[in-house]
Amino acid sequence: MAAARSFARSGAPDAGLVARCLGGQSEAWRELVTAYTGLVYSIPRSYGLGTEDAEDVTQATFALLFTGLGSLRDDQSLVPWLGTVARRQTWRVIDRRRRERELLALERPDHAGTDPVTAVPDPVDAYEEWTQRAWLHQGLAGLDAGCRQLLYALYLDSADPSYQAVAARLGKAVGTIGPARARCLNRLRSAMEDQ
């Protein structure tokens, strides 16, 4: 929980980005969505939703952000707001899936589906996991773009790419990925300890 408190006390690195979004800069919107997509997508996945449903939750969350960004009290509330909205969207999908299964069970008694609600983690555990992910995002935001891209590609990409694929995507030699990974992880560790 110390990590969550440390994150809550830290500054708001996205203040300028949020201001540019509110100013209508489309590039700023792309940056914001890119910065937070992995974090938002992780919430429905942690609740056991499949890829398609998680993508729908992520899209709905950012659509609501697009229409509601101006109503946030301050830019520091962005991460908790995204977490709350993504969780609510996730619960809606879980509830809809449960109702669909109940209807299917009534229509076809021989069809025994599994209830995704039984796979939902404890709310306290889910909150702690979210705050840890938010703390990680804060640490990643403090890195240079090269390290951030490399670590996202290696650890947060849902495709789980090989060193060869990461090297090709980033335009680097395969032999440089391992040493660069070690340097970037050390920088990330230092950045997170400073929060």
Legacy VTK file of the C-alpha trace (Angstrom):
# vtk DataFile Version 3.0
C-alpha trace
ASCII
DATASET POLYDATA
POINTS 195 float
0.000 0.000 0.000
3.014 2.280 0.441
3.348 2.315 -3.334
-0.191 3.613 -3.685
0.400 6.385 -1.138
3.635 7.344 -2.856
1.844 7.522 -6.198
-0.940 9.643 -4.746
1.586 12.160 -3.374
3.547 12.423 -6.601
3.147 15.255 -9.083
0.952 15.172 -12.146
3.242 14.609 -15.143
0.320 14.712 -17.563
-0.814 18.242 -16.672
0.493 19.694 -19.932
-0.884 16.798 -21.928
-4.345 17.208 -20.393
-4.248 20.957 -21.069
-3.336 20.298 -24.718
-6.214 17.797 -24.967
-8.622 20.360 -23.556
-7.215 22.797 -26.124
-8.364 20.451 -28.869
-4.969 19.183 -30.055
-5.564 15.819 -31.713
-1.919 14.760 -31.273
-2.287 15.255 -27.514
-5.330 12.959 -27.513
-3.306 10.303 -29.334
-0.485 10.664 -26.779
-2.905 10.377 -23.854
-4.632 7.305 -25.263
-1.272 5.683 -26.054
0.007 6.433 -22.550
-2.987 4.922 -20.744
-4.322 2.196 -23.055
-2.266 -0.577 -21.451
-3.350 0.470 -17.985
-7.060 0.682 -18.879
-6.966 -2.574 -20.889
-5.429 -4.404 -17.923
-8.517 -3.810 -15.768
-11.071 -5.879 -17.705
-8.412 -8.517 -18.351
-7.729 -8.765 -14.600
-11.451 -9.429 -14.114
-11.258 -12.361 -16.521
-12.766 -10.753 -19.626
-11.533 -11.900 -23.015
-9.635 -9.797 -25.530
-12.683 -8.571 -27.447
-14.578 -7.518 -24.319
-11.453 -5.881 -22.866
-10.997 -3.908 -26.068
-14.654 -2.816 -25.921
-14.227 -1.683 -22.303
-11.062 0.217 -23.233
-12.768 1.923 -26.172
-15.809 2.865 -24.062
-13.582 4.235 -21.305
-11.690 6.507 -23.682
-14.931 7.587 -25.381
-16.213 8.687 -21.973
-12.884 10.398 -21.276
-13.178 12.277 -24.562
-16.573 13.657 -23.576
-15.804 14.166 -19.880
-12.194 15.334 -19.629
-13.235 18.933 -19.053
-15.313 17.914 -16.025
-12.358 16.482 -14.084
-11.487 18.568 -11.050
-7.781 18.451 -11.841
-5.418 16.490 -14.062
-4.165 14.493 -11.065
-7.537 12.751 -10.871
-7.108 11.325 -14.386
-5.691 7.908 -13.388
-8.272 7.199 -10.642
-11.036 8.403 -12.982
-9.882 6.043 -15.727
-9.722 3.192 -13.210
-13.224 3.851 -11.912
-14.754 4.142 -15.377
-12.945 1.041 -16.670
-14.093 -0.982 -13.648
-17.705 0.167 -14.106
-17.605 -0.683 -17.804
-16.111 -4.079 -16.901
-18.870 -4.779 -14.368
-21.477 -3.886 -17.007
-19.970 -6.401 -19.417
-19.796 -9.073 -16.700
-23.417 -8.405 -15.753
-24.528 -8.514 -19.409
-22.649 -11.793 -19.969
-24.224 -13.290 -16.840
-27.733 -12.319 -18.029
-26.989 -13.772 -21.477
-25.911 -17.059 -19.888
-28.980 -17.157 -17.665
-31.239 -16.644 -20.692
-29.363 -19.298 -22.647
-29.675 -21.700 -19.707
-33.444 -21.107 -19.637
-33.709 -21.718 -23.380
-31.353 -24.699 -23.362
-31.193 -26.397 -19.959
-28.456 -28.717 -21.229
-26.148 -25.686 -21.761
-24.143 -25.183 -18.571
-22.037 -22.037 -18.932
-19.531 -20.704 -16.477
-20.359 -17.555 -14.593
-17.649 -14.900 -14.999
-18.717 -13.276 -11.720
-17.206 -16.177 -9.776
-13.828 -15.271 -11.302
-13.995 -11.644 -10.126
-11.205 -10.900 -7.642
-11.758 -9.328 -4.246
-12.414 -5.553 -4.695
-9.573 -4.653 -2.302
-7.137 -6.829 -4.256
-8.351 -5.280 -7.525
-7.838 -1.756 -6.123
-4.345 -2.588 -4.881
-3.461 -4.096 -8.248
-4.749 -0.955 -9.983
-2.705 1.354 -7.735
0.410 -0.742 -8.340
-0.157 -0.512 -12.093
-0.707 3.235 -11.793
2.542 3.509 -9.800
4.306 1.546 -12.554
2.843 3.865 -15.192
4.124 6.851 -13.192
7.610 5.313 -13.196
7.450 4.613 -16.934
6.321 8.186 -17.581
9.558 9.392 -15.957
11.750 7.492 -18.435
13.039 8.721 -21.772
10.968 7.745 -24.815
13.417 5.041 -25.933
13.308 3.162 -22.619
9.561 3.593 -22.352
9.005 2.142 -25.845
11.353 -0.760 -25.183
9.784 -1.723 -21.839
6.249 -1.392 -23.215
7.190 -3.598 -26.172
8.850 -6.234 -23.978
6.479 -6.373 -21.021
3.177 -4.659 -21.739
2.496 -5.672 -25.331
-0.314 -8.228 -25.404
1.354 -9.971 -28.364
4.339 -11.055 -26.198
6.873 -10.403 -28.979
10.340 -11.911 -29.281
13.556 -9.888 -29.111
13.680 -10.133 -32.910
10.188 -8.635 -33.273
10.943 -5.870 -30.752
14.239 -5.067 -32.477
12.519 -4.876 -35.855
9.734 -2.661 -34.522
12.153 -0.266 -32.794
14.728 -0.305 -35.612
17.517 -1.692 -33.409
19.929 -4.604 -33.656
18.737 -7.747 -31.846
21.943 -7.893 -29.779
21.254 -4.471 -28.263
17.846 -5.352 -26.822
19.080 -7.342 -23.787
21.616 -4.752 -22.550
19.172 -1.907 -23.244
16.485 -3.793 -21.309
18.783 -4.107 -18.274
19.678 -0.383 -18.369
16.036 0.648 -18.759
14.869 -1.604 -15.915
17.527 -0.049 -13.641
16.315 3.427 -14.624
12.715 2.387 -14.002
13.623 0.990 -10.576
15.330 4.276 -9.675
12.398 6.334 -10.985
9.914 4.287 -8.955
12.016 4.530 -5.783
12.002 8.327 -6.147
8.192 8.497 -6.223
LINES 1 196
195 0 1 2 3 4 5 6 7 8 9 10 11 12 13 14 15 16 17 18 19 20 21 22 23 24 25 26 27 28 29 30 31 32 33 34 35 36 37 38 39 40 41 42 43 44 45 46 47 48 49 50 51 52 53 54 55 56 57 58 59 60 61 62 63 64 65 66 67 68 69 70 71 72 73 74 75 76 77 78 79 80 81 82 83 84 85 86 87 88 89 90 91 92 93 94 95 96 97 98 99 100 101 102 103 104 105 106 107 108 109 110 111 112 113 114 115 116 117 118 119 120 121 122 123 124 125 126 127 128 129 130 131 132 133 134 135 136 137 138 139 140 141 142 143 144 145 146 147 148 149 150 151 152 153 154 155 156 157 158 159 160 161 162 163 164 165 166 167 168 169 170 171 172 173 174 175 176 177 178 179 180 181 182 183 184 185 186 187 188 189 190 191 192 193 194
